[in-house]
Amino acid sequence: MDADFVSLLRPFLPYGRDEEITEQSRLRDLGLTSMQEIELLFAVEDAYGVQVPDEMLSDRIFETSGRLWCLISELRAETGDPTCQ
């Protein structure tokens, strides 16, 4: 994960604003709601220039910041712009 991704997440995580966000950070525990998942999805798509196919969307994707980051990375790798090392 990079610092820009963490910065993108913070406004959606009311309980995680002062905490370190790692790949293991559980987004629901940090306050992410189902409505915010949709907003976060749009923000991710805009920021990283990806489109998340409906069939890839699940609660599991939003379980941890690391899972969401790896989805972004997978989608960017398909476009030739990998982000997850």
PyMOL commands that place a pseudoatom at each C-alpha (Angstrom):
pseudoatom trace, name=CA, resn=MET, resi=1, chain=A, elem=C, hetatm=0, pos=[0.000, 0.000, 0.000]
pseudoatom trace, name=CA, resn=ASP, resi=2, chain=A, elem=C, hetatm=0, pos=[1.175, 3.494, -0.616]
pseudoatom trace, name=CA, resn=ALA, resi=3, chain=A, elem=C, hetatm=0, pos=[0.634, 6.710, 1.341]
pseudoatom trace, name=CA, resn=ASP, resi=4, chain=A, elem=C, hetatm=0, pos=[-1.802, 8.069, -1.261]
pseudoatom trace, name=CA, resn=PHE, resi=5, chain=A, elem=C, hetatm=0, pos=[-4.046, 5.037, -0.793]
pseudoatom trace, name=CA, resn=VAL, resi=6, chain=A, elem=C, hetatm=0, pos=[-4.020, 5.457, 2.979]
pseudoatom trace, name=CA, resn=SER, resi=7, chain=A, elem=C, hetatm=0, pos=[-4.875, 9.142, 2.543]
pseudoatom trace, name=CA, resn=LEU, resi=8, chain=A, elem=C, hetatm=0, pos=[-7.753, 8.158, 0.271]
pseudoatom trace, name=CA, resn=LEU, resi=9, chain=A, elem=C, hetatm=0, pos=[-9.086, 5.736, 2.902]
pseudoatom trace, name=CA, resn=ARG, resi=10, chain=A, elem=C, hetatm=0, pos=[-8.932, 8.029, 5.933]
pseudoatom trace, name=CA, resn=PRO, resi=11, chain=A, elem=C, hetatm=0, pos=[-12.043, 10.162, 5.243]
pseudoatom trace, name=CA, resn=PHE, resi=12, chain=A, elem=C, hetatm=0, pos=[-14.111, 6.960, 5.057]
pseudoatom trace, name=CA, resn=LEU, resi=13, chain=A, elem=C, hetatm=0, pos=[-12.808, 5.580, 8.370]
pseudoatom trace, name=CA, resn=PRO, resi=14, chain=A, elem=C, hetatm=0, pos=[-14.067, 7.695, 11.289]
pseudoatom trace, name=CA, resn=TYR, resi=15, chain=A, elem=C, hetatm=0, pos=[-12.426, 5.401, 13.867]
pseudoatom trace, name=CA, resn=GLY, resi=16, chain=A, elem=C, hetatm=0, pos=[-9.136, 5.220, 12.004]
pseudoatom trace, name=CA, resn=ARG, resi=17, chain=A, elem=C, hetatm=0, pos=[-8.226, 8.839, 11.544]
pseudoatom trace, name=CA, resn=ASP, resi=18, chain=A, elem=C, hetatm=0, pos=[-5.536, 8.788, 14.214]
pseudoatom trace, name=CA, resn=GLU, resi=19, chain=A, elem=C, hetatm=0, pos=[-4.513, 5.143, 13.870]
pseudoatom trace, name=CA, resn=GLU, resi=20, chain=A, elem=C, hetatm=0, pos=[-1.863, 3.638, 11.665]
pseudoatom trace, name=CA, resn=ILE, resi=21, chain=A, elem=C, hetatm=0, pos=[-3.562, 1.929, 8.744]
pseudoatom trace, name=CA, resn=THR, resi=22, chain=A, elem=C, hetatm=0, pos=[-1.854, -1.268, 7.668]
pseudoatom trace, name=CA, resn=GLU, resi=23, chain=A, elem=C, hetatm=0, pos=[-2.774, -4.018, 5.237]
pseudoatom trace, name=CA, resn=GLN, resi=24, chain=A, elem=C, hetatm=0, pos=[-4.376, -5.895, 8.139]
pseudoatom trace, name=CA, resn=SER, resi=25, chain=A, elem=C, hetatm=0, pos=[-6.578, -2.966, 9.209]
pseudoatom trace, name=CA, resn=ARG, resi=26, chain=A, elem=C, hetatm=0, pos=[-10.196, -4.109, 9.251]
pseudoatom trace, name=CA, resn=LEU, resi=27, chain=A, elem=C, hetatm=0, pos=[-12.211, -1.428, 7.484]
pseudoatom trace, name=CA, resn=ARG, resi=28, chain=A, elem=C, hetatm=0, pos=[-15.502, -2.170, 9.271]
pseudoatom trace, name=CA, resn=ASP, resi=29, chain=A, elem=C, hetatm=0, pos=[-13.761, -1.946, 12.655]
pseudoatom trace, name=CA, resn=LEU, resi=30, chain=A, elem=C, hetatm=0, pos=[-12.524, 1.496, 11.614]
pseudoatom trace, name=CA, resn=GLY, resi=31, chain=A, elem=C, hetatm=0, pos=[-16.055, 2.646, 10.811]
pseudoatom trace, name=CA, resn=LEU, resi=32, chain=A, elem=C, hetatm=0, pos=[-16.593, 1.896, 7.117]
pseudoatom trace, name=CA, resn=THR, resi=33, chain=A, elem=C, hetatm=0, pos=[-20.312, 1.463, 6.428]
pseudoatom trace, name=CA, resn=SER, resi=34, chain=A, elem=C, hetatm=0, pos=[-21.965, -0.214, 3.461]
pseudoatom trace, name=CA, resn=MET, resi=35, chain=A, elem=C, hetatm=0, pos=[-22.997, 3.181, 2.095]
pseudoatom trace, name=CA, resn=GLN, resi=36, chain=A, elem=C, hetatm=0, pos=[-19.432, 4.431, 2.403]
pseudoatom trace, name=CA, resn=GLU, resi=37, chain=A, elem=C, hetatm=0, pos=[-18.189, 1.333, 0.562]
pseudoatom trace, name=CA, resn=ILE, resi=38, chain=A, elem=C, hetatm=0, pos=[-19.928, 2.643, -2.540]
pseudoatom trace, name=CA, resn=GLU, resi=39, chain=A, elem=C, hetatm=0, pos=[-18.442, 6.111, -2.118]
pseudoatom trace, name=CA, resn=LEU, resi=40, chain=A, elem=C, hetatm=0, pos=[-15.011, 4.623, -1.454]
pseudoatom trace, name=CA, resn=LEU, resi=41, chain=A, elem=C, hetatm=0, pos=[-15.342, 2.456, -4.552]
pseudoatom trace, name=CA, resn=PHE, resi=42, chain=A, elem=C, hetatm=0, pos=[-16.016, 5.527, -6.709]
pseudoatom trace, name=CA, resn=ALA, resi=43, chain=A, elem=C, hetatm=0, pos=[-13.088, 7.365, -5.100]
pseudoatom trace, name=CA, resn=VAL, resi=44, chain=A, elem=C, hetatm=0, pos=[-10.769, 4.409, -5.763]
pseudoatom trace, name=CA, resn=GLU, resi=45, chain=A, elem=C, hetatm=0, pos=[-11.897, 4.125, -9.368]
pseudoatom trace, name=CA, resn=ASP, resi=46, chain=A, elem=C, hetatm=0, pos=[-11.319, 7.837, -9.943]
pseudoatom trace, name=CA, resn=ALA, resi=47, chain=A, elem=C, hetatm=0, pos=[-7.981, 8.007, -8.147]
pseudoatom trace, name=CA, resn=TYR, resi=48, chain=A, elem=C, hetatm=0, pos=[-6.462, 4.894, -9.705]
pseudoatom trace, name=CA, resn=GLY, resi=49, chain=A, elem=C, hetatm=0, pos=[-8.119, 4.950, -13.120]
pseudoatom trace, name=CA, resn=VAL, resi=50, chain=A, elem=C, hetatm=0, pos=[-9.690, 1.514, -12.781]
pseudoatom trace, name=CA, resn=GLN, resi=51, chain=A, elem=C, hetatm=0, pos=[-13.168, 0.050, -13.170]
pseudoatom trace, name=CA, resn=VAL, resi=52, chain=A, elem=C, hetatm=0, pos=[-14.103, -2.633, -10.667]
pseudoatom trace, name=CA, resn=PRO, resi=53, chain=A, elem=C, hetatm=0, pos=[-16.319, -5.207, -12.402]
pseudoatom trace, name=CA, resn=ASP, resi=54, chain=A, elem=C, hetatm=0, pos=[-19.514, -6.042, -10.517]
pseudoatom trace, name=CA, resn=GLU, resi=55, chain=A, elem=C, hetatm=0, pos=[-18.534, -9.697, -10.272]
pseudoatom trace, name=CA, resn=MET, resi=56, chain=A, elem=C, hetatm=0, pos=[-15.437, -8.723, -8.274]
pseudoatom trace, name=CA, resn=LEU, resi=57, chain=A, elem=C, hetatm=0, pos=[-17.416, -6.803, -5.659]
pseudoatom trace, name=CA, resn=SER, resi=58, chain=A, elem=C, hetatm=0, pos=[-18.014, -8.542, -2.356]
pseudoatom trace, name=CA, resn=ASP, resi=59, chain=A, elem=C, hetatm=0, pos=[-17.883, -7.825, 1.342]
pseudoatom trace, name=CA, resn=ARG, resi=60, chain=A, elem=C, hetatm=0, pos=[-14.567, -9.670, 1.387]
pseudoatom trace, name=CA, resn=ILE, resi=61, chain=A, elem=C, hetatm=0, pos=[-12.956, -6.980, -0.808]
pseudoatom trace, name=CA, resn=PHE, resi=62, chain=A, elem=C, hetatm=0, pos=[-13.762, -4.362, 1.821]
pseudoatom trace, name=CA, resn=GLU, resi=63, chain=A, elem=C, hetatm=0, pos=[-12.728, -6.562, 4.748]
pseudoatom trace, name=CA, resn=THR, resi=64, chain=A, elem=C, hetatm=0, pos=[-9.226, -5.121, 5.084]
pseudoatom trace, name=CA, resn=SER, resi=65, chain=A, elem=C, hetatm=0, pos=[-7.315, -2.293, 3.499]
pseudoatom trace, name=CA, resn=GLY, resi=66, chain=A, elem=C, hetatm=0, pos=[-4.871, -4.863, 2.124]
pseudoatom trace, name=CA, resn=ARG, resi=67, chain=A, elem=C, hetatm=0, pos=[-7.584, -6.761, 0.259]
pseudoatom trace, name=CA, resn=LEU, resi=68, chain=A, elem=C, hetatm=0, pos=[-8.862, -3.565, -1.335]
pseudoatom trace, name=CA, resn=TRP, resi=69, chain=A, elem=C, hetatm=0, pos=[-5.316, -2.506, -2.209]
pseudoatom trace, name=CA, resn=CYS, resi=70, chain=A, elem=C, hetatm=0, pos=[-4.604, -5.846, -3.883]
pseudoatom trace, name=CA, resn=LEU, resi=71, chain=A, elem=C, hetatm=0, pos=[-7.784, -5.568, -5.951]
pseudoatom trace, name=CA, resn=ILE, resi=72, chain=A, elem=C, hetatm=0, pos=[-6.627, -2.151, -7.140]
pseudoatom trace, name=CA, resn=SER, resi=73, chain=A, elem=C, hetatm=0, pos=[-3.201, -3.594, -7.875]
pseudoatom trace, name=CA, resn=GLU, resi=74, chain=A, elem=C, hetatm=0, pos=[-4.653, -6.482, -9.833]
pseudoatom trace, name=CA, resn=LEU, resi=75, chain=A, elem=C, hetatm=0, pos=[-6.781, -4.147, -11.931]
pseudoatom trace, name=CA, resn=ARG, resi=76, chain=A, elem=C, hetatm=0, pos=[-3.891, -1.765, -12.552]
pseudoatom trace, name=CA, resn=ALA, resi=77, chain=A, elem=C, hetatm=0, pos=[-1.630, -4.642, -13.564]
pseudoatom trace, name=CA, resn=GLU, resi=78, chain=A, elem=C, hetatm=0, pos=[-4.155, -5.509, -16.261]
pseudoatom trace, name=CA, resn=THR, resi=79, chain=A, elem=C, hetatm=0, pos=[-3.726, -1.980, -17.630]
pseudoatom trace, name=CA, resn=GLY, resi=80, chain=A, elem=C, hetatm=0, pos=[0.074, -2.142, -17.345]
pseudoatom trace, name=CA, resn=ASP, resi=81, chain=A, elem=C, hetatm=0, pos=[0.308, 0.050, -14.234]
pseudoatom trace, name=CA, resn=PRO, resi=82, chain=A, elem=C, hetatm=0, pos=[0.896, -2.221, -11.210]
pseudoatom trace, name=CA, resn=THR, resi=83, chain=A, elem=C, hetatm=0, pos=[0.777, -0.710, -7.737]
pseudoatom trace, name=CA, resn=CYS, resi=84, chain=A, elem=C, hetatm=0, pos=[1.074, -3.645, -5.294]
pseudoatom trace, name=CA, resn=GLN, resi=85, chain=A, elem=C, hetatm=0, pos=[4.533, -5.057, -4.772]
for i in range(1, 85): cmd.bond("trace and resi %d" % i, "trace and resi %d" % (i + 1))
show_as sticks, trace
zoom trace
